[in-house]
Amino acid sequence: MTPVVRIEEVTPARPLPEHPVAHVAVLVSLNFPGLDEQVAGLVRRFTRVALETLVRLGASYTLLDTSTPLPDPEAAARFDGLLLLGGGDIDGGCYGSSLIDVPHSYGVDARADRDALRAIAATEKAGRPILGICRGSQLLNVHRGGTIIPDIEEFTLHRGGEGRPVFLDEKIRLVPSTRLHGIMGVDSLVGRSGHHQAVDKLGSGLVLAAVAQDGIVEGIEDPERWLIGVQWHPEDDDGPEADRLRLFGGFVEACATG
């Protein structure tokens, strides 16, 4: 597969900190099957903003690009934390789905899924903080034995329809007394969303941390350790910068303090 998105296109202009507070593994597939230029533009922008935010908060990073096989997925556990970014759909076989013709399915790469799940398992075993965004949140749920809604039929709260921009502003309620609620410091927020799938059955040890107006899961977490997944895209710089800094700041702080 000829790369559409190149690493130099997502590398922040800001130099890495000389004395980083934490060194984070950032896992993403910069390229995946069926990637077109419109989606590639989102991958470039979202990945660059995520990396820029880490650096701004004093962290350094190593990019683990699952576009090609990772030599050693378990190496993710050697970092201070793991950030899982968005991308294509997870192969249904990873969570026991037998559906073949899933509406709006895109970007499925079972090998990349397996690499990501191995990285998550190793990082969790090492006791490191994990933050998952969109696909990343779904991967966390699948890792814990949960399932995914293959395609949200009533999608208007979660993504744009035909002929409209894919991403839209979505109102999201945070569940009181969760770690996510404490980090964000608000009962509700407006996040940038463009998803056709979402967490369905929660995986073992996970609890609901955020929910959409129609009841779709928008956030999950493990109350016993620093593991959070959000379905919306805080790294979309069309959304609120303050919310992005709060969430990424909480993650970097957890990585820094071990």
Secondary structure in CASP SS format (residue, H / E / C, confidence):
PFRMAT SS
TARGET T0000
AUTHOR 0000-0000-0000
METHOD secondary structure of the structure
MODEL  1
M C 1.00
T C 1.00
P C 1.00
V C 1.00
V C 1.00
R C 1.00
I H 1.00
E H 1.00
E H 1.00
V C 1.00
T C 1.00
P C 1.00
A C 1.00
R C 1.00
P C 1.00
L C 1.00
P C 1.00
E C 1.00
H C 1.00
P C 1.00
V C 1.00
A E 1.00
H E 1.00
V E 1.00
A E 1.00
V E 1.00
L E 1.00
V E 1.00
S C 1.00
L C 1.00
N C 1.00
F C 1.00
P C 1.00
G C 1.00
L C 1.00
D C 1.00
E H 1.00
Q H 1.00
V H 1.00
A H 1.00
G H 1.00
L H 1.00
V H 1.00
R H 1.00
R H 1.00
F H 1.00
T H 1.00
R H 1.00
V H 1.00
A H 1.00
L H 1.00
E H 1.00
T H 1.00
L H 1.00
V H 1.00
R H 1.00
L C 1.00
G C 1.00
A E 1.00
S E 1.00
Y E 1.00
T E 1.00
L E 1.00
L E 1.00
D E 1.00
T C 1.00
S C 1.00
T C 1.00
P C 1.00
L C 1.00
P C 1.00
D C 1.00
P H 1.00
E H 1.00
A H 1.00
A H 1.00
A H 1.00
R H 1.00
F C 1.00
D C 1.00
G E 1.00
L E 1.00
L E 1.00
L E 1.00
L C 1.00
G C 1.00
G C 1.00
G C 1.00
D C 1.00
I C 1.00
D C 1.00
G H 1.00
G H 1.00
C H 1.00
Y H 1.00
G C 1.00
S C 1.00
S C 1.00
L C 1.00
I C 1.00
D C 1.00
V C 1.00
P C 1.00
H C 1.00
S C 1.00
Y C 1.00
G C 1.00
V C 1.00
D C 1.00
A H 1.00
R H 1.00
A H 1.00
D H 1.00
R H 1.00
D H 1.00
A H 1.00
L H 1.00
R H 1.00
A H 1.00
I H 1.00
A H 1.00
A H 1.00
T H 1.00
E H 1.00
K H 1.00
A C 1.00
G C 1.00
R C 1.00
P C 1.00
I E 1.00
L E 1.00
G E 1.00
I E 1.00
C C 1.00
R H 1.00
G H 1.00
S H 1.00
Q H 1.00
L H 1.00
L H 1.00
N H 1.00
V H 1.00
H H 1.00
R C 1.00
G C 1.00
G C 1.00
T C 1.00
I E 1.00
I E 1.00
P C 1.00
D C 1.00
I C 1.00
E C 1.00
E C 1.00
F C 1.00
T C 1.00
L C 1.00
H C 1.00
R C 1.00
G C 1.00
G C 1.00
E C 1.00
G C 1.00
R C 1.00
P C 1.00
V C 1.00
F C 1.00
L E 1.00
D E 1.00
E E 1.00
K E 1.00
I E 1.00
R E 1.00
L E 1.00
V C 1.00
P C 1.00
S C 1.00
T C 1.00
R H 1.00
L H 1.00
H H 1.00
G H 1.00
I H 1.00
M H 1.00
G C 1.00
V C 1.00
D C 1.00
S E 1.00
L E 1.00
V E 1.00
G E 1.00
R E 1.00
S E 1.00
G C 1.00
H C 1.00
H C 1.00
Q C 1.00
A E 1.00
V E 1.00
D C 1.00
K C 1.00
L C 1.00
G C 1.00
S C 1.00
G C 1.00
L C 1.00
V E 1.00
L E 1.00
A E 1.00
A E 1.00
V E 1.00
A E 1.00
Q C 1.00
D C 1.00
G C 1.00
I C 1.00
V E 1.00
E E 1.00
G E 1.00
I E 1.00
E E 1.00
D C 1.00
P C 1.00
E C 1.00
R C 1.00
W C 1.00
L E 1.00
I E 1.00
G E 1.00
V E 1.00
Q C 1.00
W C 1.00
H C 1.00
P C 1.00
E C 1.00
D C 1.00
D C 1.00
D C 1.00
G C 1.00
P C 1.00
E H 1.00
A H 1.00
D H 1.00
R H 1.00
L H 1.00
R H 1.00
L H 1.00
F H 1.00
G H 1.00
G H 1.00
F H 1.00
V H 1.00
E H 1.00
A H 1.00
C H 1.00
A H 1.00
T H 1.00
G C 1.00
END
